[in-house]
Amino acid sequence: MRSGGPRRVGARLAAGAIGALVVAATLGLSAVSSASAASTPGTLHGQHAIKTHGHQVVGVAHGKHRLLKPAIAGAANPSFSTTNWDGYALTNNSDTNTTSFNSVSATWVQPAVTCNAGSSVGSTWVGLDGWLSGSVEQGGSDAECLGTMTPTYFLWWEMFPFNAVQDVVQINAGDTIHGSVTFDTTNKVFDIVITDETLHKGLSESIACQADMDGCLRSSAEAISEDTGGGTNVDGLFLLPKYNTLTFTNASVTDVNGNVGTLANSAWTANSVTEISSDDVTKQTVGALSPDGSSFSTAWQQYSGDGVTVQVDYKALTLAPTTQELDIELEIVNTGNTPVDLSAIRPEYWFSQDTTAAPLEFACDFATVGCSNVDGVFRSGIGTPPNADSEVVLEFGSGAGTLAPGANSGEIEFRVFHSDFSTMTQANDYSFNAADTTVKPNPNIDALILGSDLNWGVPPPSSL
């Protein structure tokens, strides 16, 4: 996965590396050492990782996060931006990529998230390396919306690039999480311990530095809210699921000289990191350290790195289970902070055509933007039979205009029917909802933004 890389506020800089998530296992807090872990990489199918149940099976990653190596200045508390990290990265005061830290730990509450689409993943973690180096030893919690707009939450650990994220333990929003990564100088292993203090379960891993990890220099220590990679949105990231505020507390760091302190200890430099996409859209912001340096907060700003976020609202105009015409009303809402041309938005309504004897036809009956600016294009054979073997994709002409942030396209009423008006069964159609007799958001009518990825909703699984 690519990234625009860290920047001092106002200036672009250069890259390092970091990894992402997924695999499923439920462990007790007494769980397990990875000294004998297998290291067979997993596979990805589209946007969905194959989740492997069982202990110590190397899983798959949503994607690879690469940070450009920053040219850190000697000033106290320098500020940087990256395309995927938000939080604090500590380095030694001499700004050299040398062995510096032995441990980092912090506590946080897993924030509840809202998914804009079934392709959203966000992660919270502590770790060593990754800022100045091409490896990272890390663990934390994540919120993910993959193939659904109902989020799930997990604990995980990773030694990037040796493996993908491991031993995902399901948790809940609102749980208190404590994470620590410690280098055991006696046994020469990294102890990664992530605990859900609310549910009293977690994971504990001990693993040596691997041959592909650049020597695991421990040249930095981090507490980060990360925008996870693997999607095809701006900077190769998934959408960042919406949360309110995330607060790290009880942050503690130990260096190789035996100094123990908070993020603000004078023995090291605390670099604040704000997530700003390569399109200069701020997706997360980071707050100042508390007076004692033991806590700070991050805040969500945007789902997408181009600032574009839309929502498809829907009303069923014909409610009968069988009908000669699918009669539909849609409205497109700009929920982002960037104006967007309607001509760049592609809503997709999924249905079963029931027969292929007569061709499908599209008719626009009314549109606030003008029916001359609305067309429907049919695609078949890419959805899930029998309820989504076809779709109609709305296309808007340039005359449809631009939606300002918060603006609504107004009503778009259209029909789908066979040329011979043969009966269609809509009761089981993927995008149909007889309960929507007033205009409501419908996540089963997904929307794409041209040149980007899924921006709203969840298409049928076989279409991903």
Order of alpha helices (4+ residues) and beta strands (2+ residues): beta-beta-beta-beta-beta-beta-beta-beta-beta-beta-beta-beta-beta-beta-beta-beta-beta-beta-beta-beta-beta-beta-beta-beta-beta-beta-beta-beta-beta-beta-beta-beta-beta-beta-beta-beta
